Amino acid sequence: MNDLYTMFKNLSKLITVFFSVLPLTALAAVTTTFTTPTAADPFAIIKNISNVLIAFIFAISVIVILYAAFLYVTAGGDPEATNKARTILIYGIVGIAVAALSFGLSSYVIQFFGAPAGTTQ
């Protein structure tokens, strides 16, 4: 009976984490707008490269979170496996936070270094 209670308790935690992270997966589907860069416009090239890298970081972070959820479900109450899954989940959340912050930071840095107002969108 105690094992069943522990299993439902862990499952409820996993469902809570899943549904709180689920809206963040929409951020991984960000459509990037590419401007046609010219040789005289290095800011557009930098912005395009940063948009691709940020989308890649989002996608990898979502995959890491799903992997952590899988590890958590298959831990079977093992404290070591649960701690490993929790650590991996934290890394995935940090990855999403870094990608979200870097999206705004890249626009700010490009504007700071004197890009024209229409360069970054």
N, C-alpha and C positions, 0 to 999 in steps of 0.2 A: 504494500500500500504506500509506503514511504517513497519507493522508487517511482511509482505512478505520479505521486504528488510532485516530486522533483522534476519529472519529465514535463508535466503540464506547466510548472513554474518556468522552466527554461523555454518552453515553447511560447509561452505568453510574452516573455522578454524578447524573444526573437521576432515575434509578430509585431511588437511595439517598435522595435528598431527598424524592421523592414518598412512599416508604414510611415515612420518618421523620415526615413531616407528616400522613400519612393518619389516624393516630389522633386528631389534633387536630381533624379535621373533625367528629368526634362531638360536640365541645364546641359547635360551631355549631348543633347541633340541640337545644340545651338548652331544655327546656320551662319556661316561666316560669309561676309560680303567681301569680295575681292575687288580691289580697284586695279585697273590696268597700270602697272608700274612702268615708268619710263626711266631711262638712264639718269635723268636729271632729278628724279624724285626718289631718294633713298628711303624716305619716311614710309611711303606706300609699300615698299619691299619689306621693310622691318615689320610693319603692321600685318601684312599678309603672313609672314613667317610666324609671328607671335600668335595670330589667330589659329593657325594650324596646330601649333604646339599646345595651346591651351585646350583645344578640342580633344587632342590626343590625351592630355593629362586627365581631363574629365572622364573619358572613356575608360582609361586604365583604372582610375579610382573606383568607378562603378563596378568593374570586374573584380577588383580587390575586395570590395564590400560584399559582393555576392559570394566570393570564395570564403570570406570570413563567416558569412551566414551558414554556408555549407559545413564548415568545420565546427561551428557551434552546435548545429543540429546533430551532427554525427559524433559529438564528443561523448555522449552517453554518460554524462555526469562525472567524467574524469576531470579533476580540477586543473591538471596541467594542460590538457587539450582545450579546456574552456578559457584559460588564461591566454593561450596562444591565439585562439580565435578573437578574443577581446582585443588583444594587442594589434592584430592585423586589421580589425575593424577600425580602431583608432587611427592607424596609418591611412586607411582609405578615406576617412572623414577629413583628416589633415590634408590629404591630396586634393579633395574637392575644395577645401577652404583656400589652399594655395592657388589653385586654378582660378577661383572666383576673384581673389584679390589681385592676381597678376593680370586679369583682363582689364580691370580699371587702372592698374598701375602702368600698364604699357601705354594706354592712351594718354595718361597724365605725363609720362616721361617724354613721349613724342611731342606733346604740346609744349612742354617745358623747354625743349631744345629748339623751339622756333618753327615747328611745322605750320604751314598755313592751316587756317581753321577748317577747311573742307577736306583736308588730307585724311584725318582719322574720323571714322564714322561710328 
